[in-house]
């Protein structure tokens, strides 16, 4: 089981790039933390989501 933003899911063995695209995230406006470590954007395509990962995806919001 993988935990993404506090929700358990049965997703694994796809890359972060595939997951983020499928879920409609804008790569320019997010940060991804995997098991307590920030994942570099250049690694999204090469890093697969694994069973047991704890993932937080945070979006940046501008405003004034």
mmCIF file of the N, C-alpha and C atoms, coordinates in Angstrom:
data_MODEL
# 
_entry.id   MODEL 
# 
loop_
_atom_site.group_PDB 
_atom_site.id 
_atom_site.type_symbol 
_atom_site.label_atom_id 
_atom_site.label_alt_id 
_atom_site.label_comp_id 
_atom_site.label_asym_id 
_atom_site.label_entity_id 
_atom_site.label_seq_id 
_atom_site.pdbx_PDB_ins_code 
_atom_site.Cartn_x 
_atom_site.Cartn_y 
_atom_site.Cartn_z 
_atom_site.occupancy 
_atom_site.B_iso_or_equiv 
_atom_site.pdbx_formal_charge 
_atom_site.auth_seq_id 
_atom_site.auth_comp_id 
_atom_site.auth_asym_id 
_atom_site.auth_atom_id 
_atom_site.pdbx_PDB_model_num 
ATOM 1   N N  . UNK A 1 1  ? 0.845  -1.177 0.000   1.00 0.00 ? 1  UNK A N  1 
ATOM 2   C CA . UNK A 1 1  ? 0.000  0.000  0.000   1.00 0.00 ? 1  UNK A CA 1 
ATOM 3   C C  . UNK A 1 1  ? 0.891  1.241  0.000   1.00 0.00 ? 1  UNK A C  1 
ATOM 4   N N  . UNK A 1 2  ? 0.551  2.173  -0.819  1.00 0.00 ? 2  UNK A N  1 
ATOM 5   C CA . UNK A 1 2  ? 1.257  3.447  -0.927  1.00 0.00 ? 2  UNK A CA 1 
ATOM 6   C C  . UNK A 1 2  ? 0.353  4.532  -0.337  1.00 0.00 ? 2  UNK A C  1 
ATOM 7   N N  . UNK A 1 3  ? 0.945  5.491  0.336   1.00 0.00 ? 3  UNK A N  1 
ATOM 8   C CA . UNK A 1 3  ? 0.165  6.591  0.931   1.00 0.00 ? 3  UNK A CA 1 
ATOM 9   C C  . UNK A 1 3  ? 0.517  7.886  0.200   1.00 0.00 ? 3  UNK A C  1 
ATOM 10  N N  . UNK A 1 4  ? -0.492 8.502  -0.415  1.00 0.00 ? 4  UNK A N  1 
ATOM 11  C CA . UNK A 1 4  ? -0.289 9.745  -1.155  1.00 0.00 ? 4  UNK A CA 1 
ATOM 12  C C  . UNK A 1 4  ? -1.200 10.812 -0.557  1.00 0.00 ? 4  UNK A C  1 
ATOM 13  N N  . UNK A 1 5  ? -0.573 11.881 -0.054  1.00 0.00 ? 5  UNK A N  1 
ATOM 14  C CA . UNK A 1 5  ? -1.306 12.982 0.576   1.00 0.00 ? 5  UNK A CA 1 
ATOM 15  C C  . UNK A 1 5  ? -2.309 12.475 1.612   1.00 0.00 ? 5  UNK A C  1 
ATOM 16  N N  . UNK A 1 6  ? -1.855 11.521 2.420   1.00 0.00 ? 6  UNK A N  1 
ATOM 17  C CA . UNK A 1 6  ? -2.667 11.027 3.519   1.00 0.00 ? 6  UNK A CA 1 
ATOM 18  C C  . UNK A 1 6  ? -3.684 9.964  3.173   1.00 0.00 ? 6  UNK A C  1 
ATOM 19  N N  . UNK A 1 7  ? -3.765 9.550  1.901   1.00 0.00 ? 7  UNK A N  1 
ATOM 20  C CA . UNK A 1 7  ? -4.729 8.535  1.491   1.00 0.00 ? 7  UNK A CA 1 
ATOM 21  C C  . UNK A 1 7  ? -3.998 7.283  1.010   1.00 0.00 ? 7  UNK A C  1 
ATOM 22  N N  . UNK A 1 8  ? -4.440 6.132  1.488   1.00 0.00 ? 8  UNK A N  1 
ATOM 23  C CA . UNK A 1 8  ? -3.857 4.874  1.031   1.00 0.00 ? 8  UNK A CA 1 
ATOM 24  C C  . UNK A 1 8  ? -4.352 4.553  -0.368  1.00 0.00 ? 8  UNK A C  1 
ATOM 25  N N  . UNK A 1 9  ? -3.446 4.040  -1.195  1.00 0.00 ? 9  UNK A N  1 
ATOM 26  C CA . UNK A 1 9  ? -3.783 3.674  -2.564  1.00 0.00 ? 9  UNK A CA 1 
ATOM 27  C C  . UNK A 1 9  ? -2.962 2.452  -2.962  1.00 0.00 ? 9  UNK A C  1 
ATOM 28  N N  . UNK A 1 10 ? -3.451 1.704  -3.911  1.00 0.00 ? 10 UNK A N  1 
ATOM 29  C CA . UNK A 1 10 ? -2.761 0.501  -4.372  1.00 0.00 ? 10 UNK A CA 1 
ATOM 30  C C  . UNK A 1 10 ? -1.921 0.754  -5.610  1.00 0.00 ? 10 UNK A C  1 
ATOM 31  N N  . UNK A 1 11 ? -1.439 1.962  -5.773  1.00 0.00 ? 11 UNK A N  1 
ATOM 32  C CA . UNK A 1 11 ? -0.643 2.290  -6.951  1.00 0.00 ? 11 UNK A CA 1 
ATOM 33  C C  . UNK A 1 11 ? 0.832  2.001  -6.681  1.00 0.00 ? 11 UNK A C  1 
ATOM 34  N N  . UNK A 1 12 ? 1.486  1.396  -7.640  1.00 0.00 ? 12 UNK A N  1 
ATOM 35  C CA . UNK A 1 12 ? 2.934  1.192  -7.560  1.00 0.00 ? 12 UNK A CA 1 
ATOM 36  C C  . UNK A 1 12 ? 3.434  0.810  -8.948  1.00 0.00 ? 12 UNK A C  1 
ATOM 37  N N  . UNK A 1 13 ? 4.740  0.859  -9.100  1.00 0.00 ? 13 UNK A N  1 
ATOM 38  C CA . UNK A 1 13 ? 5.431  0.450  -10.321 1.00 0.00 ? 13 UNK A CA 1 
ATOM 39  C C  . UNK A 1 13 ? 5.134  1.329  -11.534 1.00 0.00 ? 13 UNK A C  1 
ATOM 40  N N  . UNK A 1 14 ? 4.743  2.589  -11.290 1.00 0.00 ? 14 UNK A N  1 
ATOM 41  C CA . UNK A 1 14 ? 4.715  3.572  -12.369 1.00 0.00 ? 14 UNK A CA 1 
ATOM 42  C C  . UNK A 1 14 ? 5.625  4.711  -11.926 1.00 0.00 ? 14 UNK A C  1 
ATOM 43  N N  . UNK A 1 15 ? 6.098  5.477  -12.880 1.00 0.00 ? 15 UNK A N  1 
ATOM 44  C CA . UNK A 1 15 ? 6.988  6.580  -12.516 1.00 0.00 ? 15 UNK A CA 1 
ATOM 45  C C  . UNK A 1 15 ? 6.170  7.731  -11.939 1.00 0.00 ? 15 UNK A C  1 
ATOM 46  N N  . UNK A 1 16 ? 6.875  8.589  -11.217 1.00 0.00 ? 16 UNK A N  1 
ATOM 47  C CA . UNK A 1 16 ? 6.217  9.778  -10.695 1.00 0.00 ? 16 UNK A CA 1 
ATOM 48  C C  . UNK A 1 16 ? 5.701  10.639 -11.834 1.00 0.00 ? 16 UNK A C  1 
ATOM 49  N N  . UNK A 1 17 ? 6.445  10.749 -12.911 1.00 0.00 ? 17 UNK A N  1 
ATOM 50  C CA . UNK A 1 17 ? 6.004  11.538 -14.064 1.00 0.00 ? 17 UNK A CA 1 
ATOM 51  C C  . UNK A 1 17 ? 4.677  11.000 -14.601 1.00 0.00 ? 17 UNK A C  1 
ATOM 52  N N  . UNK A 1 18 ? 4.554  9.689  -14.726 1.00 0.00 ? 18 UNK A N  1 
ATOM 53  C CA . UNK A 1 18 ? 3.309  9.083  -15.217 1.00 0.00 ? 18 UNK A CA 1 
ATOM 54  C C  . UNK A 1 18 ? 2.148  9.373  -14.274 1.00 0.00 ? 18 UNK A C  1 
ATOM 55  N N  . UNK A 1 19 ? 2.387  9.198  -12.989 1.00 0.00 ? 19 UNK A N  1 
ATOM 56  C CA . UNK A 1 19 ? 1.336  9.440  -12.004 1.00 0.00 ? 19 UNK A CA 1 
ATOM 57  C C  . UNK A 1 19 ? 0.894  10.899 -12.008 1.00 0.00 ? 19 UNK A C  1 
ATOM 58  N N  . UNK A 1 20 ? 1.858  11.808 -11.974 1.00 0.00 ? 20 UNK A N  1 
ATOM 59  C CA . UNK A 1 20 ? 1.535  13.233 -11.914 1.00 0.00 ? 20 UNK A CA 1 
ATOM 60  C C  . UNK A 1 20 ? 0.779  13.691 -13.158 1.00 0.00 ? 20 UNK A C  1 
ATOM 61  N N  . UNK A 1 21 ? 1.180  13.195 -14.312 1.00 0.00 ? 21 UNK A N  1 
ATOM 62  C CA . UNK A 1 21 ? 0.481  13.543 -15.548 1.00 0.00 ? 21 UNK A CA 1 
ATOM 63  C C  . UNK A 1 21 ? -0.944 12.998 -15.523 1.00 0.00 ? 21 UNK A C  1 
ATOM 64  N N  . UNK A 1 22 ? -1.077 11.754 -15.121 1.00 0.00 ? 22 UNK A N  1 
ATOM 65  C CA . UNK A 1 22 ? -2.394 11.118 -15.063 1.00 0.00 ? 22 UNK A CA 1 
ATOM 66  C C  . UNK A 1 22 ? -3.344 11.856 -14.124 1.00 0.00 ? 22 UNK A C  1 
ATOM 67  N N  . UNK A 1 23 ? -2.806 12.379 -13.025 1.00 0.00 ? 23 UNK A N  1 
ATOM 68  C CA . UNK A 1 23 ? -3.630 13.078 -12.036 1.00 0.00 ? 23 UNK A CA 1 
ATOM 69  C C  . UNK A 1 23 ? -3.805 14.564 -12.341 1.00 0.00 ? 23 UNK A C  1 
ATOM 70  N N  . UNK A 1 24 ? -3.164 15.053 -13.415 1.00 0.00 ? 24 UNK A N  1 
ATOM 71  C CA . UNK A 1 24 ? -3.371 16.422 -13.864 1.00 0.00 ? 24 UNK A CA 1 
ATOM 72  C C  . UNK A 1 24 ? -2.577 17.491 -13.132 1.00 0.00 ? 24 UNK A C  1 
ATOM 73  N N  . UNK A 1 25 ? -1.489 17.102 -12.484 1.00 0.00 ? 25 UNK A N  1 
ATOM 74  C CA . UNK A 1 25 ? -0.651 18.086 -11.789 1.00 0.00 ? 25 UNK A CA 1 
ATOM 75  C C  . UNK A 1 25 ? 0.174  18.891 -12.786 1.00 0.00 ? 25 UNK A C  1 
ATOM 76  N N  . UNK A 1 26 ? 0.338  20.175 -12.503 1.00 0.00 ? 26 UNK A N  1 
ATOM 77  C CA . UNK A 1 26 ? 1.239  21.031 -13.264 1.00 0.00 ? 26 UNK A CA 1 
ATOM 78  C C  . UNK A 1 26 ? 2.632  20.918 -12.647 1.00 0.00 ? 26 UNK A C  1 
ATOM 79  N N  . UNK A 1 27 ? 3.576  20.361 -13.369 1.00 0.00 ? 27 UNK A N  1 
ATOM 80  C CA . UNK A 1 27 ? 4.905  20.098 -12.825 1.00 0.00 ? 27 UNK A CA 1 
ATOM 81  C C  . UNK A 1 27 ? 5.639  21.359 -12.408 1.00 0.00 ? 27 UNK A C  1 
ATOM 82  N N  . UNK A 1 28 ? 5.261  22.491 -12.962 1.00 0.00 ? 28 UNK A N  1 
ATOM 83  C CA . UNK A 1 28 ? 5.932  23.755 -12.627 1.00 0.00 ? 28 UNK A CA 1 
ATOM 84  C C  . UNK A 1 28 ? 5.534  24.272 -11.249 1.00 0.00 ? 28 UNK A C  1 
ATOM 85  N N  . UNK A 1 29 ? 4.420  23.800 -10.718 1.00 0.00 ? 29 UNK A N  1 
ATOM 86  C CA . UNK A 1 29 ? 3.871  24.387 -9.500  1.00 0.00 ? 29 UNK A CA 1 
ATOM 87  C C  . UNK A 1 29 ? 3.764  23.415 -8.338  1.00 0.00 ? 29 UNK A C  1 
ATOM 88  N N  . UNK A 1 30 ? 4.562  22.333 -8.357  1.00 0.00 ? 30 UNK A N  1 
ATOM 89  C CA . UNK A 1 30 ? 4.479  21.360 -7.274  1.00 0.00 ? 30 UNK A CA 1 
ATOM 90  C C  . UNK A 1 30 ? 5.859  20.973 -6.760  1.00 0.00 ? 30 UNK A C  1 
ATOM 91  N N  . UNK A 1 31 ? 5.845  20.378 -5.578  1.00 0.00 ? 31 UNK A N  1 
ATOM 92  C CA . UNK A 1 31 ? 7.019  19.720 -5.015  1.00 0.00 ? 31 UNK A CA 1 
ATOM 93  C C  . UNK A 1 31 ? 6.547  18.347 -4.551  1.00 0.00 ? 31 UNK A C  1 
ATOM 94  N N  . UNK A 1 32 ? 7.412  17.347 -4.703  1.00 0.00 ? 32 UNK A N  1 
ATOM 95  C CA . UNK A 1 32 ? 7.070  15.986 -4.317  1.00 0.00 ? 32 UNK A CA 1 
ATOM 96  C C  . UNK A 1 32 ? 8.052  15.517 -3.253  1.00 0.00 ? 32 UNK A C  1 
ATOM 97  N N  . UNK A 1 33 ? 7.504  15.045 -2.148  1.00 0.00 ? 33 UNK A N  1 
ATOM 98  C CA . UNK A 1 33 ? 8.308  14.478 -1.070  1.00 0.00 ? 33 UNK A CA 1 
ATOM 99  C C  . UNK A 1 33 ? 8.015  12.982 -1.000  1.00 0.00 ? 33 UNK A C  1 
ATOM 100 N N  . UNK A 1 34 ? 9.072  12.180 -0.981  1.00 0.00 ? 34 UNK A N  1 
ATOM 101 C CA . UNK A 1 34 ? 8.935  10.734 -0.913  1.00 0.00 ? 34 UNK A CA 1 
ATOM 102 C C  . UNK A 1 34 ? 9.693  10.240 0.316   1.00 0.00 ? 34 UNK A C  1 
ATOM 103 N N  . UNK A 1 35 ? 8.971  9.647  1.236   1.00 0.00 ? 35 UNK A N  1 
ATOM 104 C CA . UNK A 1 35 ? 9.568  9.102  2.455   1.00 0.00 ? 35 UNK A CA 1 
ATOM 105 C C  . UNK A 1 35 ? 10.451 10.131 3.164   1.00 0.00 ? 35 UNK A C  1 
ATOM 106 N N  . UNK A 1 36 ? 9.960  11.370 3.215   1.00 0.00 ? 36 UNK A N  1 
ATOM 107 C CA . UNK A 1 36 ? 10.651 12.420 3.948   1.00 0.00 ? 36 UNK A CA 1 
ATOM 108 C C  . UNK A 1 36 ? 11.731 13.159 3.182   1.00 0.00 ? 36 UNK A C  1 
ATOM 109 N N  . UNK A 1 37 ? 11.949 12.814 1.920   1.00 0.00 ? 37 UNK A N  1 
ATOM 110 C CA . UNK A 1 37 ? 12.973 13.465 1.090   1.00 0.00 ? 37 UNK A CA 1 
ATOM 111 C C  . UNK A 1 37 ? 12.328 14.095 -0.139  1.00 0.00 ? 37 UNK A C  1 
ATOM 112 N N  . UNK A 1 38 ? 12.767 15.314 -0.483  1.00 0.00 ? 38 UNK A N  1 
ATOM 113 C CA . UNK A 1 38 ? 12.264 15.969 -1.691  1.00 0.00 ? 38 UNK A CA 1 
ATOM 114 C C  . UNK A 1 38 ? 12.827 15.258 -2.925  1.00 0.00 ? 38 UNK A C  1 
ATOM 115 N N  . UNK A 1 39 ? 11.942 14.925 -3.856  1.00 0.00 ? 39 UNK A N  1 
ATOM 116 C CA . UNK A 1 39 ? 12.350 14.305 -5.113  1.00 0.00 ? 39 UNK A CA 1 
ATOM 117 C C  . UNK A 1 39 ? 12.610 15.410 -6.130  1.00 0.00 ? 39 UNK A C  1 
ATOM 118 N N  . UNK A 1 40 ? 13.783 15.403 -6.737  1.00 0.00 ? 40 UNK A N  1 
ATOM 119 C CA . UNK A 1 40 ? 14.128 16.409 -7.743  1.00 0.00 ? 40 UNK A CA 1 
ATOM 120 C C  . UNK A 1 40 ? 13.266 16.213 -8.990  1.00 0.00 ? 40 UNK A C  1 
ATOM 121 N N  . UNK A 1 41 ? 12.854 17.333 -9.583  1.00 0.00 ? 41 UNK A N  1 
ATOM 122 C CA . UNK A 1 41 ? 12.006 17.266 -10.771 1.00 0.00 ? 41 UNK A CA 1 
ATOM 123 C C  . UNK A 1 41 ? 12.642 16.447 -11.886 1.00 0.00 ? 41 UNK A C  1 
ATOM 124 N N  . UNK A 1 42 ? 13.967 16.544 -12.025 1.00 0.00 ? 42 UNK A N  1 
ATOM 125 C CA . UNK A 1 42 ? 14.640 15.803 -13.084 1.00 0.00 ? 42 UNK A CA 1 
ATOM 126 C C  . UNK A 1 42 ? 14.566 14.288 -12.862 1.00 0.00 ? 42 UNK A C  1 
ATOM 127 N N  . UNK A 1 43 ? 14.195 13.860 -11.644 1.00 0.00 ? 43 UNK A N  1 
ATOM 128 C CA . UNK A 1 43 ? 14.111 12.430 -11.337 1.00 0.00 ? 43 UNK A CA 1 
ATOM 129 C C  . UNK A 1 43 ? 12.699 11.862 -11.453 1.00 0.00 ? 43 UNK A C  1 
ATOM 130 N N  . UNK A 1 44 ? 11.707 12.697 -11.750 1.00 0.00 ? 44 UNK A N  1 
ATOM 131 C CA . UNK A 1 44 ? 10.326 12.221 -11.834 1.00 0.00 ? 44 UNK A CA 1 
ATOM 132 C C  . UNK A 1 44 ? 10.163 11.084 -12.850 1.00 0.00 ? 44 UNK A C  1 
ATOM 133 N N  . UNK A 1 45 ? 10.825 11.193 -13.987 1.00 0.00 ? 45 UNK A N  1 
ATOM 134 C CA . UNK A 1 45 ? 10.667 10.182 -15.043 1.00 0.00 ? 45 UNK A CA 1 
ATOM 135 C C  . UNK A 1 45 ? 11.428 8.897  -14.764 1.00 0.00 ? 45 UNK A C  1 
ATOM 136 N N  . UNK A 1 46 ? 12.461 8.975  -13.945 1.00 0.00 ? 46 UNK A N  1 
ATOM 137 C CA . UNK A 1 46 ? 13.301 7.803  -13.698 1.00 0.00 ? 46 UNK A CA 1 
ATOM 138 C C  . UNK A 1 46 ? 12.971 7.083  -12.389 1.00 0.00 ? 46 UNK A C  1 
ATOM 139 N N  . UNK A 1 47 ? 12.125 7.689  -11.552 1.00 0.00 ? 47 UNK A N  1 
ATOM 140 C CA . UNK A 1 47 ? 11.839 7.122  -10.238 1.00 0.00 ? 47 UNK A CA 1 
ATOM 141 C C  . UNK A 1 47 ? 10.440 6.534  -10.221 1.00 0.00 ? 47 UNK A C  1 
ATOM 142 N N  . UNK A 1 48 ? 10.356 5.258  -9.839  1.00 0.00 ? 48 UNK A N  1 
ATOM 143 C CA . UNK A 1 48 ? 9.062  4.591  -9.766  1.00 0.00 ? 48 UNK A CA 1 
ATOM 144 C C  . UNK A 1 48 ? 8.493  4.663  -8.361  1.00 0.00 ? 48 UNK A C  1 
ATOM 145 N N  . UNK A 1 49 ? 7.183  4.732  -8.295  1.00 0.00 ? 49 UNK A N  1 
ATOM 146 C CA . UNK A 1 49 ? 6.474  4.652  -7.025  1.00 0.00 ? 49 UNK A CA 1 
ATOM 147 C C  . UNK A 1 49 ? 6.519  3.196  -6.577  1.00 0.00 ? 49 UNK A C  1 
ATOM 148 N N  . UNK A 1 50 ? 6.902  3.003  -5.314  1.00 0.00 ? 50 UNK A N  1 
ATOM 149 C CA . UNK A 1 50 ? 7.019  1.645  -4.779  1.00 0.00 ? 50 UNK A CA 1 
ATOM 150 C C  . UNK A 1 50 ? 5.997  1.420  -3.673  1.00 0.00 ? 50 UNK A C  1 
ATOM 151 N N  . UNK A 1 51 ? 5.607  0.177  -3.529  1.00 0.00 ? 51 UNK A N  1 
ATOM 152 C CA . UNK A 1 51 ? 4.718  -0.200 -2.441  1.00 0.00 ? 51 UNK A CA 1 
ATOM 153 C C  . UNK A 1 51 ? 5.357  0.194  -1.118  1.00 0.00 ? 51 UNK A C  1 
ATOM 154 N N  . UNK A 1 52 ? 4.610  0.849  -0.263  1.00 0.00 ? 52 UNK A N  1 
ATOM 155 C CA . UNK A 1 52 ? 5.127  1.284  1.026   1.00 0.00 ? 52 UNK A CA 1 
ATOM 156 C C  . UNK A 1 52 ? 5.613  2.719  1.053   1.00 0.00 ? 52 UNK A C  1 
ATOM 157 N N  . UNK A 1 53 ? 5.729  3.371  -0.119  1.00 0.00 ? 53 UNK A N  1 
ATOM 158 C CA . UNK A 1 53 ? 6.145  4.773  -0.152  1.00 0.00 ? 53 UNK A CA 1 
ATOM 159 C C  . UNK A 1 53 ? 5.113  5.652  0.539   1.00 0.00 ? 53 UNK A C  1 
ATOM 160 N N  . UNK A 1 54 ? 5.601  6.693  1.206   1.00 0.00 ? 54 UNK A N  1 
ATOM 161 C CA . UNK A 1 54 ? 4.748  7.739  1.758   1.00 0.00 ? 54 UNK A CA 1 
ATOM 162 C C  . UNK A 1 54 ? 5.079  9.003  0.977   1.00 0.00 ? 54 UNK A C  1 
ATOM 163 N N  . UNK A 1 55 ? 4.097  9.505  0.240   1.00 0.00 ? 55 UNK A N  1 
ATOM 164 C CA . UNK A 1 55 ? 4.307  10.582 -0.717  1.00 0.00 ? 55 UNK A CA 1 
ATOM 165 C C  . UNK A 1 55 ? 3.428  11.775 -0.350  1.00 0.00 ? 55 UNK A C  1 
ATOM 166 N N  . UNK A 1 56 ? 4.023  12.948 -0.386  1.00 0.00 ? 56 UNK A N  1 
ATOM 167 C CA . UNK A 1 56 ? 3.273  14.193 -0.224  1.00 0.00 ? 56 UNK A CA 1 
ATOM 168 C C  . UNK A 1 56 ? 3.527  15.035 -1.469  1.00 0.00 ? 56 UNK A C  1 
ATOM 169 N N  . UNK A 1 57 ? 2.454  15.501 -2.093  1.00 0.00 ? 57 UNK A N  1 
ATOM 170 C CA . UNK A 1 57 ? 2.545  16.372 -3.261  1.00 0.00 ? 57 UNK A CA 1 
ATOM 171 C C  . UNK A 1 57 ? 1.968  17.715 -2.855  1.00 0.00 ? 57 UNK A C  1 
ATOM 172 N N  . UNK A 1 58 ? 2.792  18.741 -2.939  1.00 0.00 ? 58 UNK A N  1 
ATOM 173 C CA . UNK A 1 58 ? 2.407  20.072 -2.469  1.00 0.00 ? 58 UNK A CA 1 
ATOM 174 C C  . UNK A 1 58 ? 2.402  21.028 -3.650  1.00 0.00 ? 58 UNK A C  1 
ATOM 175 N N  . UNK A 1 59 ? 1.296  21.752 -3.796  1.00 0.00 ? 59 UNK A N  1 
ATOM 176 C CA . UNK A 1 59 ? 1.196  22.750 -4.852  1.00 0.00 ? 59 UNK A CA 1 
ATOM 177 C C  . UNK A 1 59 ? 1.476  24.136 -4.325  1.00 0.00 ? 59 UNK A C  1 
ATOM 178 N N  . UNK A 1 60 ? 2.134  24.939 -5.146  1.00 0.00 ? 60 UNK A N  1 
ATOM 179 C CA . UNK A 1 60 ? 2.452  26.316 -4.791  1.00 0.00 ? 60 UNK A CA 1 
ATOM 180 C C  . UNK A 1 60 ? 1.346  27.227 -5.290  1.00 0.00 ? 60 UNK A C  1 
ATOM 181 N N  . UNK A 1 61 ? 0.933  28.147 -4.448  1.00 0.00 ? 61 UNK A N  1 
ATOM 182 C CA . UNK A 1 61 ? -0.142 29.067 -4.795  1.00 0.00 ? 61 UNK A CA 1 
ATOM 183 C C  . UNK A 1 61 ? 0.380  30.487 -4.643  1.00 0.00 ? 61 UNK A C  1 
ATOM 184 N N  . UNK A 1 62 ? 0.158  31.281 -5.667  1.00 0.00 ? 62 UNK A N  1 
ATOM 185 C CA . UNK A 1 62 ? 0.564  32.692 -5.597  1.00 0.00 ? 62 UNK A CA 1 
ATOM 186 C C  . UNK A 1 62 ? -0.609 33.538 -5.125  1.00 0.00 ? 62 UNK A C  1 
ATOM 187 N N  . UNK A 1 63 ? -0.321 34.697 -4.702  1.00 0.00 ? 63 UNK A N  1 
ATOM 188 C CA . UNK A 1 63 ? -1.399 35.579 -4.263  1.00 0.00 ? 63 UNK A CA 1 
ATOM 189 C C  . UNK A 1 63 ? -0.832 36.848 -3.664  1.00 0.00 ? 63 UNK A C  1 
ATOM 190 N N  . UNK A 1 64 ? -1.710 37.646 -3.209  1.00 0.00 ? 64 UNK A N  1 
ATOM 191 C CA . UNK A 1 64 ? -1.252 38.892 -2.636  1.00 0.00 ? 64 UNK A CA 1 
ATOM 192 C C  . UNK A 1 64 ? -2.122 39.379 -1.524  1.00 0.00 ? 64 UNK A C  1 
# 
